[in-house]
């Protein structure tokens, strides 16, 4: 809308603008709340061109109610001395069905919502009907340009039934040329005011986003500054490059198909029109944060699409996973996400997370039933052999703490019954707590009182130091979990009824035991170490709150 609105308005008149001509341009974009209009200020770009042509310009940027009224009063006073008159209003509008009102930027939310009512609206906003008599008295051409976004229309959810957003019905018999358009279209129009090869009629005809009320004038040019078309070409291209949209570039090419920048324009248009580029730009416009990207990767992984990492970086693995998700869910494969696709992904992941919870609960119920049955079969740990059989089968079982406590009591009794030498050797083995120490004890006391305990501990140490455990530990380390994430994992384990020990970000034996229990219940490889599938499932229904 930068210079477009004004250019469009001026370009639509049939007579040249003289030194006595007068223009009023208002660009409102900084509306409060969610009604901001980023392109609302674009028509002000035309001010310098008009002033260079000898037009007196009254202008306002982001005008409040009082500033808008003051400017309109100044325009009315100065209009008596003006020959041609031009008014450009760019921003938000409301319609009562009888009139259209241009909204100020201050206190706009209640106006835009219709909460203020028609009377308050007429006091605080600028009615279009008030401008038409002033423009109609012009000795020369009279133009009114109203610029707003195409989608800024519709009924109000909370306001009066007679109020609607956007432009209402505009009169065709006012004697004033009226043009409406989108910001981009109007921006192109403004820059064409001094183009000797263009009339308002031709510009409206060649730009679908522009509409004239009635038949627009055909005289050309609207402004006659005596300049060359090269300057006009450059000025339009400057605006187009700043907007950098397909619509803006197409507008330039329709105006200057053989212009100085036509080649560059066509190259840029081809780039922006490429489907892959458009898909990339659509995702980029979402402004996804690192946390949001990690959540998307978590959701993809939860649904079985391997992203090869949950790190907030959309590399080849994530792009491939997105492509598969798109193909299997009826979307065109681009490997770049849209807002709708993210919402679909989130919904499907939430359903899958609930399924996982149910599956895990059922596995846990079955495991606990089997655990209790085996405990009963071994006579509830009637002796040391039975206790060790139970722990071999269920090292993290429901009765594992009881079994270990009983074994500790048995070891204490053995200490009391062993001779001084054997106790000393056993104490040393316990202190060293490694395979070599326990083997040395067994060589010294092959039938000693701590024989079973020594052999059981050797087996535990071998399992802990085995190749699989080393690989699992390395895989966990590769995740690069920080202390905050580790605490979140402990909190999640605690919330699931496991006992990970202190929630402090330090993974102790209790934490490893809780992880093994969770992995077993979830049908995951049981190692007691974290990997990507464990993290994805463990945080399946809590990651959103954890990352907020």
C-alpha positions as CSV (number, residue, x, y, z in Angstrom):
1,X,0.0,0.0,0.0
2,X,3.0,2.2,0.3
3,X,2.6,4.6,-2.5
4,X,0.0,2.6,-4.2
5,X,-3.1,4.0,-2.8
6,X,-2.2,7.6,-3.5
7,X,-0.8,6.7,-6.9
8,X,-3.9,4.7,-7.7
9,X,-6.1,7.6,-6.7
10,X,-4.1,10.2,-8.6
11,X,-3.7,7.9,-11.6
12,X,-7.4,7.6,-11.8
13,X,-8.1,11.2,-12.5
14,X,-8.1,12.4,-16.0
15,X,-6.5,15.8,-15.6
16,X,-2.9,16.8,-14.7
17,X,-2.2,17.9,-11.2
18,X,-1.1,21.5,-10.9
19,X,0.7,23.5,-8.2
20,X,-2.7,24.3,-6.7
21,X,-3.7,20.6,-6.3
22,X,-4.1,19.2,-2.8
23,X,-3.8,15.7,-1.4
24,X,-4.5,14.2,2.0
25,X,-2.8,10.9,2.8
26,X,-3.3,8.8,6.0
27,X,-1.5,5.5,6.5
28,X,-2.7,3.6,9.6
29,X,-1.1,0.3,10.5
30,X,-0.2,0.3,14.2
31,X,-3.6,-0.7,15.5
32,X,-3.5,-2.2,18.9
33,X,-4.3,-5.8,19.7
34,X,-4.4,-8.4,16.9
35,X,-5.8,-6.0,14.4
36,X,-2.5,-4.5,13.3
37,X,-2.1,-3.9,9.6
38,X,1.6,-4.1,8.7
39,X,1.0,-2.7,5.2
40,X,-1.2,0.2,6.3
41,X,1.5,2.9,6.1
42,X,2.6,2.1,2.5
43,X,0.7,5.0,0.7
44,X,2.9,7.5,2.5
45,X,5.7,6.5,0.1
46,X,4.0,8.6,-2.5
47,X,4.3,11.9,-0.6
48,X,7.7,12.9,-1.9
49,X,6.7,12.1,-5.6
50,X,3.6,14.3,-5.2
51,X,5.5,17.1,-3.6
52,X,8.1,17.0,-6.3
53,X,5.3,17.4,-8.8
54,X,4.1,20.5,-7.0
55,X,1.2,19.0,-5.0
56,X,0.6,20.2,-1.5
57,X,0.3,17.1,0.7
58,X,-1.3,16.9,4.2
59,X,-0.2,13.6,5.7
60,X,-0.5,11.5,8.9
61,X,1.0,8.2,10.0
62,X,-0.9,6.1,12.5
63,X,-3.3,8.8,13.3
64,X,-5.3,8.9,16.5
65,X,-9.0,9.9,16.5
66,X,-8.1,13.5,17.4
67,X,-5.2,13.7,14.8
68,X,-7.5,12.3,12.1
69,X,-10.2,14.8,12.7
70,X,-7.7,17.7,12.9
71,X,-6.1,16.6,9.5
72,X,-9.6,16.3,7.9
73,X,-10.5,19.8,9.1
74,X,-7.2,21.2,7.7
75,X,-7.9,19.5,4.4
76,X,-11.4,21.0,4.3
77,X,-10.1,24.5,4.9
78,X,-7.3,24.2,2.3
79,X,-9.6,22.5,-0.3
80,X,-11.2,25.9,-1.2
81,X,-7.9,27.0,-2.7
82,X,-7.1,23.6,-4.4
83,X,-7.9,22.7,-8.0
84,X,-7.6,19.0,-8.0
85,X,-8.3,17.1,-4.7
86,X,-7.0,13.7,-3.7
87,X,-7.7,11.7,-0.5
88,X,-6.0,8.4,0.3
89,X,-7.0,6.5,3.4
90,X,-5.2,3.3,4.2
91,X,-6.0,1.1,7.2
92,X,-9.0,-0.6,8.8
93,X,-12.7,0.3,8.0
94,X,-16.1,-0.5,9.5
95,X,-19.4,-0.2,7.7
96,X,-22.9,0.5,9.1
97,X,-24.7,-0.3,5.9
98,X,-25.3,3.4,5.4
99,X,-21.8,4.7,5.6
100,X,-18.1,3.5,5.8
101,X,-15.8,4.7,8.6
102,X,-12.0,4.9,8.6
103,X,-10.7,3.8,12.0
104,X,-8.0,5.7,14.0
105,X,-5.3,3.6,15.6
106,X,-6.1,4.6,19.2
107,X,-8.7,2.7,21.2
108,X,-9.3,0.7,18.0
109,X,-10.1,-2.8,19.5
110,X,-13.5,-1.7,20.9
111,X,-14.3,0.1,17.6
112,X,-13.1,-2.8,15.5
113,X,-15.2,-5.2,17.6
114,X,-18.3,-3.0,17.3
115,X,-18.5,-2.6,21.0
116,X,-18.5,1.2,20.8
117,X,-21.8,1.4,18.9
118,X,-22.7,3.5,15.8
119,X,-22.9,6.8,17.7
120,X,-19.5,6.5,19.3
121,X,-18.1,5.2,16.0
122,X,-19.3,8.4,14.2
123,X,-17.6,10.6,16.8
124,X,-14.2,8.8,16.9
125,X,-13.8,7.5,13.3
126,X,-13.8,9.4,10.0
127,X,-16.9,8.8,7.9
128,X,-16.3,8.5,4.1
129,X,-19.5,10.4,3.5
130,X,-18.0,13.5,5.1
131,X,-15.2,13.6,2.5
132,X,-17.3,13.2,-0.6
133,X,-19.0,16.7,-0.6
134,X,-15.5,18.3,-0.1
135,X,-14.1,16.3,-3.0
136,X,-17.2,17.0,-5.1
137,X,-16.6,20.8,-5.0
138,X,-13.1,20.4,-6.6
139,X,-12.5,22.6,-9.6
140,X,-10.3,19.9,-11.1
141,X,-10.2,16.1,-10.8
142,X,-11.4,14.6,-7.5
143,X,-10.2,11.2,-6.3
144,X,-10.8,9.1,-3.3
145,X,-8.7,5.9,-2.7
146,X,-9.5,3.5,0.1
147,X,-7.0,0.8,0.8
148,X,-7.3,-2.2,3.1
149,X,-6.5,-6.0,3.1
150,X,-8.7,-8.1,1.0
151,X,-9.7,-10.4,3.9
152,X,-10.6,-7.5,6.2
153,X,-14.3,-8.0,6.0
154,X,-17.1,-9.9,7.6
155,X,-19.5,-9.7,10.5
156,X,-18.5,-9.0,14.0
157,X,-18.8,-11.6,16.7
158,X,-19.5,-9.3,19.6
159,X,-20.7,-6.0,18.0
160,X,-24.0,-4.7,16.8
161,X,-25.7,-6.7,14.0
162,X,-25.6,-3.7,11.7
163,X,-21.8,-3.3,11.9
164,X,-19.5,-5.2,9.5
165,X,-15.7,-5.1,9.0
166,X,-14.3,-3.6,5.8
167,X,-15.7,-1.3,3.1
168,X,-19.5,-0.9,2.7
169,X,-21.4,0.1,-0.4
170,X,-19.8,3.1,-2.0
171,X,-21.8,5.6,-4.1
172,X,-21.4,5.6,-7.9
173,X,-23.0,9.0,-8.5
174,X,-21.0,11.1,-6.2
175,X,-19.1,12.9,-9.0
176,X,-15.8,11.6,-7.4
177,X,-13.6,8.9,-8.8
178,X,-13.4,6.2,-6.1
179,X,-10.8,3.4,-6.2
180,X,-10.3,0.5,-3.7
181,X,-7.5,-2.0,-3.6
182,X,-5.1,-4.1,-1.6
183,X,-1.9,-2.7,-0.2
184,X,0.4,-4.2,-2.8
185,X,-1.8,-3.2,-5.7
186,X,-2.2,0.3,-4.5
187,X,1.6,0.6,-3.9
188,X,2.1,-0.1,-7.6
189,X,-0.5,2.4,-8.6
190,X,1.0,5.3,-6.7
191,X,4.4,4.8,-8.4
192,X,2.7,5.0,-11.8
193,X,1.2,8.5,-11.4
194,X,3.7,10.2,-13.6
195,X,3.9,7.4,-16.2
196,X,3.0,8.9,-19.5
197,X,1.9,5.5,-20.8
198,X,-0.7,4.8,-18.1
199,X,-4.1,6.1,-17.2
200,X,-6.1,5.2,-14.1
201,X,-8.4,3.1,-16.3
202,X,-5.5,1.1,-17.7
203,X,-4.0,0.5,-14.3
204,X,-7.2,-0.7,-12.8
205,X,-7.9,-2.9,-15.8
206,X,-4.4,-4.5,-15.5
207,X,-4.5,-5.0,-11.8
208,X,-7.1,-7.5,-10.5
209,X,-6.6,-6.3,-6.9
210,X,-7.8,-2.8,-7.9
211,X,-11.5,-1.9,-8.3
212,X,-13.0,1.4,-9.4
213,X,-16.5,2.5,-8.5
214,X,-18.0,3.4,-11.8
215,X,-16.0,4.0,-15.0
216,X,-12.5,5.3,-14.2
217,X,-11.0,8.2,-16.3
218,X,-8.9,7.3,-19.3
219,X,-6.8,10.5,-19.6
220,X,-3.0,10.0,-19.3
221,X,-0.8,10.7,-17.6
222,X,-2.4,11.7,-14.3
223,X,0.8,13.6,-13.2
224,X,2.9,15.4,-15.8
225,X,6.3,16.2,-14.1
226,X,8.3,16.2,-17.3
227,X,10.5,13.3,-16.1
228,X,11.5,10.2,-17.9
229,X,9.9,6.8,-17.7
230,X,13.1,5.4,-16.4
231,X,12.6,7.2,-13.1
232,X,9.1,5.8,-12.9
233,X,10.4,2.3,-13.6
234,X,13.1,2.6,-10.9
235,X,10.6,3.9,-8.3
236,X,8.2,1.1,-8.9
237,X,10.9,-1.5,-8.8
238,X,12.2,-0.2,-5.5
239,X,8.8,-0.7,-3.9
240,X,8.4,-4.1,-5.5
241,X,11.8,-5.4,-4.3
242,X,11.0,-4.3,-0.8
243,X,7.6,-6.2,-0.9
244,X,9.3,-9.1,-2.7
245,X,6.1,-11.0,-3.4
246,X,4.8,-12.8,-6.5
247,X,1.9,-10.3,-6.7
248,X,4.1,-7.3,-6.6
249,X,6.5,-8.6,-9.2
250,X,3.7,-9.5,-11.5
251,X,2.3,-6.0,-11.1
252,X,5.7,-4.6,-12.2
253,X,5.9,-6.8,-15.2
254,X,2.4,-6.0,-16.3
255,X,3.4,-2.3,-16.2
256,X,6.9,-2.6,-17.6
257,X,7.1,-5.9,-19.6
258,X,10.3,-4.6,-21.2
259,X,11.5,-2.4,-18.4
260,X,15.0,-1.9,-17.1
261,X,14.4,-4.5,-14.3
262,X,12.2,-6.9,-16.3
263,X,14.9,-9.6,-16.5
264,X,15.7,-9.5,-12.8
265,X,11.9,-9.4,-12.1
266,X,11.3,-12.6,-14.2
267,X,14.2,-14.4,-12.5
268,X,12.9,-13.4,-9.1
269,X,9.4,-14.4,-10.0
270,X,10.6,-17.9,-11.2
271,X,12.4,-18.3,-7.8
272,X,9.4,-17.2,-5.7
273,X,7.0,-19.3,-7.8
274,X,8.9,-22.5,-7.5
275,X,6.7,-24.9,-5.4
276,X,9.7,-26.0,-3.3
277,X,10.6,-22.4,-2.6
278,X,7.0,-21.5,-1.7
279,X,6.8,-24.5,0.7
280,X,10.1,-23.4,2.3
281,X,8.9,-19.8,2.6
282,X,5.6,-21.0,4.1
283,X,7.4,-22.9,6.9
284,X,9.9,-20.1,7.5
285,X,7.0,-17.6,8.0
286,X,5.8,-19.7,10.9
287,X,8.9,-18.7,12.8
288,X,9.2,-22.0,14.7
289,X,11.4,-21.9,17.8
290,X,13.9,-24.5,18.7
291,X,11.5,-26.0,21.3
292,X,8.7,-26.1,18.8
293,X,11.0,-27.9,16.3
294,X,12.0,-30.4,18.9
295,X,8.3,-31.1,19.7
296,X,7.6,-31.7,16.0
297,X,10.6,-34.1,15.9
298,X,9.3,-35.8,19.0
299,X,5.8,-36.1,17.4
300,X,7.2,-37.5,14.2
301,X,9.3,-40.1,16.1
302,X,6.3,-41.0,18.3
303,X,4.4,-41.9,15.1
304,X,7.2,-44.0,13.7
305,X,8.9,-41.4,11.4
306,X,12.6,-41.5,12.3
307,X,14.0,-38.0,12.4
308,X,17.5,-39.3,13.3
309,X,17.6,-36.9,16.3
310,X,15.5,-34.6,18.5
311,X,17.7,-31.6,18.5
312,X,15.6,-28.8,17.0
313,X,17.5,-28.8,13.7
314,X,15.6,-29.9,10.6
315,X,18.3,-31.8,8.8
316,X,18.0,-34.5,6.1
317,X,16.6,-37.0,8.7
318,X,13.8,-34.7,9.8
319,X,13.0,-33.6,6.2
320,X,12.7,-37.2,5.2
321,X,10.4,-37.9,8.1
322,X,8.2,-34.9,7.3
323,X,8.0,-36.1,3.7
324,X,6.8,-39.5,4.7
325,X,4.3,-38.1,7.1
326,X,2.9,-35.8,4.3
327,X,2.7,-38.7,1.8
328,X,0.9,-41.0,4.3
329,X,-1.6,-38.3,5.4
330,X,-2.8,-37.0,2.1
331,X,-0.5,-34.0,1.8
332,X,1.7,-33.0,-1.1
333,X,5.3,-34.1,-0.3
334,X,7.4,-31.0,0.1
335,X,9.3,-31.9,3.3
336,X,8.3,-28.5,4.6
337,X,5.5,-28.0,7.1
338,X,2.4,-25.8,7.0
339,X,0.4,-24.7,10.1
340,X,-2.4,-27.2,9.2
341,X,0.1,-30.0,8.9
342,X,1.6,-29.2,12.3
343,X,-1.8,-29.3,13.8
344,X,-2.6,-32.7,12.2
345,X,0.7,-34.0,13.4
346,X,0.1,-32.8,16.9
347,X,-3.4,-34.4,16.9
348,X,-2.2,-37.7,15.7
349,X,0.7,-37.7,18.1
350,X,-1.7,-37.0,21.0
351,X,-3.8,-40.0,20.0
352,X,-0.7,-42.2,19.8
353,X,0.6,-41.0,23.2
354,X,-2.7,-42.1,24.7
355,X,-2.5,-45.5,23.0
356,X,1.1,-45.9,24.4
357,X,-0.1,-45.1,27.9
358,X,-2.8,-47.8,27.6
359,X,-0.3,-50.3,26.1
360,X,2.3,-49.7,28.8
361,X,-0.3,-50.0,31.5
362,X,-1.4,-53.4,30.2
363,X,2.2,-54.6,29.9
364,X,2.9,-53.5,33.4
365,X,-0.2,-55.3,34.7
366,X,1.0,-58.5,33.0
367,X,4.5,-58.2,34.2
368,X,3.5,-57.6,37.8
369,X,1.2,-60.6,37.6
370,X,4.1,-62.8,36.4
371,X,6.4,-61.2,38.9
372,X,4.1,-62.1,41.8
373,X,3.5,-65.6,40.5
374,X,7.3,-66.3,40.3
375,X,7.7,-64.9,43.8
376,X,5.1,-67.3,45.1
377,X,6.7,-70.2,43.2
378,X,10.0,-69.6,44.9
379,X,8.4,-69.7,48.3
380,X,8.6,-65.9,48.6
381,X,12.4,-66.2,48.9
382,X,12.5,-69.0,51.4
383,X,16.3,-69.3,51.2
384,X,19.3,-67.7,49.6
385,X,19.1,-69.8,46.4
386,X,15.4,-68.8,45.9
387,X,16.2,-65.2,46.5
388,X,18.9,-65.2,43.9
389,X,16.7,-67.1,41.4
390,X,14.1,-64.4,41.9
391,X,16.6,-61.5,41.4
392,X,18.1,-63.2,38.3
393,X,14.6,-63.2,36.8
394,X,13.4,-59.9,38.1
395,X,16.3,-57.7,39.1
396,X,14.0,-54.7,39.3
397,X,10.9,-56.6,40.3
398,X,8.2,-55.8,42.8
399,X,10.0,-57.8,45.5
400,X,13.6,-57.0,44.5
401,X,14.1,-54.7,47.5
402,X,12.8,-57.3,49.9
403,X,15.0,-60.0,48.3
404,X,18.1,-57.8,48.6
405,X,17.3,-56.9,52.2
406,X,17.1,-60.6,53.0
407,X,20.3,-61.4,51.2
408,X,22.0,-58.6,53.2
409,X,20.7,-60.2,56.4
410,X,22.0,-63.5,55.3
411,X,25.4,-61.9,54.5
412,X,25.4,-60.3,58.0
413,X,24.8,-63.8,59.6
414,X,27.6,-65.2,57.5
415,X,29.9,-62.5,58.7
416,X,29.1,-63.4,62.3
417,X,29.8,-67.1,61.6
418,X,32.9,-66.7,59.4
419,X,36.4,-66.8,60.9
420,X,38.5,-63.6,61.1
421,X,40.6,-64.4,58.0
422,X,37.6,-65.0,55.8
423,X,35.8,-61.9,57.0
424,X,38.9,-59.9,56.2
425,X,39.2,-61.3,52.7
426,X,35.5,-60.7,52.1
427,X,35.7,-57.1,53.4
428,X,38.5,-56.4,51.0
429,X,36.5,-57.9,48.1
430,X,33.5,-55.8,49.0
431,X,35.7,-52.7,49.3
432,X,37.2,-53.3,45.8
433,X,33.9,-54.4,44.4
434,X,35.3,-55.7,41.1
435,X,35.5,-59.0,39.3
436,X,39.2,-59.5,40.2
437,X,38.5,-59.0,44.0
438,X,35.7,-61.4,44.1
439,X,37.6,-64.1,42.2
440,X,40.5,-63.7,44.6
441,X,38.1,-64.3,47.5
442,X,36.8,-67.5,45.8
443,X,40.3,-68.8,45.3
444,X,41.0,-68.2,48.9
445,X,37.7,-69.6,50.1
446,X,36.2,-71.9,47.4
447,X,33.5,-73.1,49.7
448,X,33.3,-70.0,51.8
449,X,30.2,-68.6,53.4
450,X,30.0,-65.7,50.8
451,X,30.5,-68.0,47.8
452,X,27.0,-67.4,46.3
453,X,27.2,-63.7,47.0
454,X,30.6,-63.5,45.3
455,X,29.5,-65.4,42.2
456,X,26.2,-63.4,41.9
457,X,28.2,-60.1,42.2
458,X,30.7,-61.2,39.5
459,X,27.8,-61.9,37.2
460,X,26.2,-58.5,37.9
461,X,29.5,-56.7,37.2
462,X,30.0,-58.6,34.0
463,X,26.6,-57.5,32.8
464,X,27.2,-53.9,33.8
465,X,30.5,-53.8,32.0
466,X,29.4,-55.8,29.0
467,X,29.5,-54.6,25.4
468,X,25.8,-54.0,25.3
469,X,25.8,-51.8,28.4
470,X,28.8,-49.8,27.1
471,X,27.0,-49.2,23.9
472,X,23.8,-48.2,25.7
473,X,25.8,-45.8,27.9
474,X,27.5,-44.3,24.9
475,X,24.1,-43.8,23.2
476,X,22.8,-42.0,26.2
477,X,25.8,-39.8,26.3
478,X,25.3,-38.9,22.6
479,X,21.9,-37.5,23.4
480,X,23.6,-34.6,25.2
481,X,21.0,-34.3,27.9
482,X,21.4,-31.3,30.1
483,X,20.6,-31.2,33.8
484,X,17.1,-29.7,33.3
485,X,16.1,-32.5,30.9
486,X,17.5,-35.2,33.2
487,X,15.4,-33.8,36.1
488,X,12.4,-33.8,33.9
489,X,12.9,-37.4,33.1
490,X,13.3,-38.3,36.8
491,X,10.0,-36.3,37.5
492,X,8.3,-38.3,34.7
493,X,9.5,-41.6,36.2
494,X,8.3,-40.5,39.6
495,X,4.9,-39.6,38.2
496,X,4.6,-43.0,36.7
497,X,5.0,-44.6,40.1
498,X,8.6,-45.7,39.7
499,X,11.2,-44.7,42.3
500,X,14.1,-42.9,40.5
501,X,15.6,-41.6,43.8
502,X,16.2,-37.9,44.3
503,X,15.0,-35.7,41.5
504,X,18.3,-33.9,41.0
505,X,19.5,-34.7,37.5
506,X,21.9,-37.3,38.7
507,X,21.2,-40.8,37.4
508,X,21.9,-43.2,40.3
509,X,21.4,-46.9,40.6
510,X,17.8,-46.2,41.6
511,X,17.3,-44.1,38.5
512,X,18.8,-46.9,36.3
513,X,16.4,-49.4,38.0
514,X,13.4,-47.2,37.4
515,X,14.4,-46.8,33.7
516,X,14.8,-50.6,33.3
517,X,11.3,-51.0,34.8
518,X,9.9,-48.4,32.4
519,X,11.6,-49.9,29.4
520,X,10.4,-53.4,30.3
521,X,6.8,-52.2,30.6
522,X,7.0,-50.2,27.4
523,X,8.4,-53.1,25.3
524,X,11.7,-51.4,24.8
525,X,15.2,-52.9,25.1
526,X,16.0,-53.0,28.8
527,X,19.3,-51.4,29.6
528,X,18.6,-48.7,32.2
529,X,20.1,-46.2,29.8
530,X,18.3,-43.6,27.8
531,X,18.1,-43.6,24.0
532,X,15.9,-41.7,21.6
533,X,12.9,-44.2,21.6
534,X,12.9,-44.2,25.4
535,X,13.0,-40.4,25.7
536,X,10.2,-40.1,23.0
537,X,7.9,-42.5,24.8
538,X,8.8,-41.4,28.3
539,X,7.9,-37.8,27.6
540,X,5.1,-38.6,25.1
541,X,2.3,-36.8,26.9
542,X,4.3,-34.3,28.9
543,X,6.8,-32.8,26.5
544,X,4.6,-29.8,25.7
545,X,4.4,-28.7,29.3
546,X,8.1,-29.5,29.9
547,X,9.3,-27.4,27.0
548,X,7.0,-24.4,27.7
